[in-house]
């Protein structure tokens, strides 16, 4: 059954408190945009005249996160940006299975948008390092 994004939560792992902390006022989450490399194995004696391939490395892609600016949220992402160690994140979907997507990533971009007549937003880009784990909470 289809669901809306209303009620989705984006969490960041807090090692100090050993728990997930929600990033407030998230407006939009895009990703993960997973892809996979293919390696061309075509040889001169390949039959049929078609190229052949095998799978290569997987890439979990990135997460793009648009959120209203909050001091706490910006400081958390800024600390992650300054760190060379991947941070753990979690997206909690509002479905009946309590589906979560968990991953580690590195903050690659942290721009602010400051318009004269609208809200100030953060547009965070997180490069996922390793796999995305799909978990059911129910």
C-alpha positions as CSV (number, residue, x, y, z in Angstrom):
1,X,0.0,0.0,0.0
2,X,1.3,3.5,-0.9
3,X,2.3,5.9,1.8
4,X,3.0,9.6,2.0
5,X,6.2,11.1,3.3
6,X,4.4,12.9,6.1
7,X,5.8,11.6,9.4
8,X,9.2,10.5,8.0
9,X,12.0,11.1,10.5
10,X,15.7,11.6,9.7
11,X,17.9,10.5,12.6
12,X,21.6,10.9,13.4
13,X,23.4,8.6,15.8
14,X,24.6,10.3,19.0
15,X,27.6,8.3,20.4
16,X,27.5,10.2,23.6
17,X,23.9,9.3,24.5
18,X,24.1,6.0,22.6
19,X,20.8,6.7,20.8
20,X,19.2,8.1,17.7
21,X,18.4,11.8,17.6
22,X,16.0,13.3,15.1
23,X,17.1,16.2,12.9
24,X,14.3,18.7,13.3
25,X,12.3,20.3,10.5
26,X,13.3,18.2,7.5
27,X,11.4,19.2,4.4
28,X,12.6,16.7,1.8
29,X,14.8,13.6,1.5
30,X,16.1,12.4,-1.8
31,X,18.0,9.1,-2.0
32,X,19.6,6.8,-1.6
33,X,20.3,6.6,-5.3
34,X,22.0,3.2,-5.5
35,X,23.8,2.1,-8.7
36,X,26.2,-0.6,-9.8
37,X,29.2,-0.6,-12.1
38,X,29.3,-3.0,-15.1
39,X,32.5,-4.4,-16.5
40,X,32.7,-5.1,-20.2
41,X,33.8,-8.6,-20.9
42,X,33.3,-8.6,-24.6
43,X,36.0,-10.5,-26.5
44,X,36.8,-10.7,-30.2
45,X,35.4,-14.2,-30.2
46,X,32.2,-13.4,-28.3
47,X,29.4,-15.2,-30.1
48,X,26.4,-13.4,-31.5
49,X,27.9,-9.9,-31.9
50,X,26.6,-8.6,-28.6
51,X,28.7,-7.1,-25.8
52,X,28.8,-9.1,-22.6
53,X,29.1,-7.7,-19.0
54,X,29.7,-8.8,-15.4
55,X,28.7,-6.8,-12.3
56,X,31.3,-4.6,-10.6
57,X,31.2,-2.5,-7.4
58,X,28.0,-1.3,-5.9
59,X,27.6,2.4,-5.0
60,X,24.9,3.3,-2.4
61,X,25.0,6.8,-3.7
62,X,24.1,9.8,-1.6
63,X,21.3,11.4,0.4
64,X,20.2,14.9,-0.3
65,X,18.4,16.5,2.7
66,X,16.6,19.8,2.7
67,X,15.8,21.1,6.1
68,X,14.8,24.4,7.7
69,X,17.8,26.0,9.4
70,X,18.0,25.2,13.1
71,X,21.1,26.0,15.1
72,X,21.2,22.4,16.5
73,X,20.8,20.8,13.1
74,X,23.5,22.9,11.5
75,X,25.9,22.3,14.3
76,X,25.4,18.5,14.1
77,X,26.0,18.5,10.3
78,X,28.9,20.9,10.6
79,X,30.6,18.5,13.1
80,X,30.0,15.6,10.7
81,X,31.4,17.7,7.8
82,X,34.6,18.4,9.8
83,X,35.0,14.7,10.7
84,X,36.9,12.2,8.6
85,X,34.9,9.3,10.1
86,X,31.6,8.2,8.6
87,X,28.5,9.1,10.8
88,X,25.6,6.7,11.2
89,X,22.2,8.0,10.0
90,X,18.7,6.5,9.8
91,X,15.5,7.3,7.8
92,X,12.3,6.1,9.5
93,X,9.4,5.7,7.2
94,X,5.8,6.2,8.4
95,X,4.5,2.8,7.2
96,X,2.9,0.0,9.3
97,X,6.1,-2.0,9.2
98,X,8.1,0.9,10.8
99,X,10.6,0.5,7.9
100,X,14.0,2.1,8.5
101,X,17.0,2.7,6.2
102,X,20.3,2.7,8.1
103,X,23.6,3.8,6.6
104,X,26.9,5.4,7.3
105,X,28.0,8.5,5.4
106,X,30.2,11.5,5.1
107,X,28.7,15.0,4.8
108,X,30.0,16.4,1.5
109,X,28.1,19.6,1.2
110,X,26.4,21.9,3.7
111,X,25.1,25.0,1.9
112,X,22.6,27.4,3.4
113,X,20.0,29.1,1.3
114,X,19.1,32.6,2.6
115,X,16.4,34.2,0.6
116,X,15.1,37.7,1.3
117,X,11.5,36.6,1.5
118,X,11.4,33.0,2.6
119,X,12.8,30.6,5.3
120,X,16.5,29.9,5.6
121,X,17.3,26.2,4.6
122,X,20.1,23.8,4.8
123,X,20.7,21.6,1.8
124,X,22.9,18.7,3.1
125,X,24.6,16.1,0.8
126,X,25.7,12.9,2.5
127,X,27.9,10.4,0.5
128,X,26.9,6.9,1.7
129,X,29.9,4.8,2.7
130,X,29.0,1.0,2.5
131,X,25.6,-0.6,2.2
132,X,22.1,0.7,3.1
133,X,20.4,-1.7,5.5
134,X,16.7,-2.0,5.3
135,X,15.1,-2.9,8.7
136,X,11.6,-3.6,9.8
137,X,10.6,-2.4,13.2
138,X,7.4,-4.4,13.5
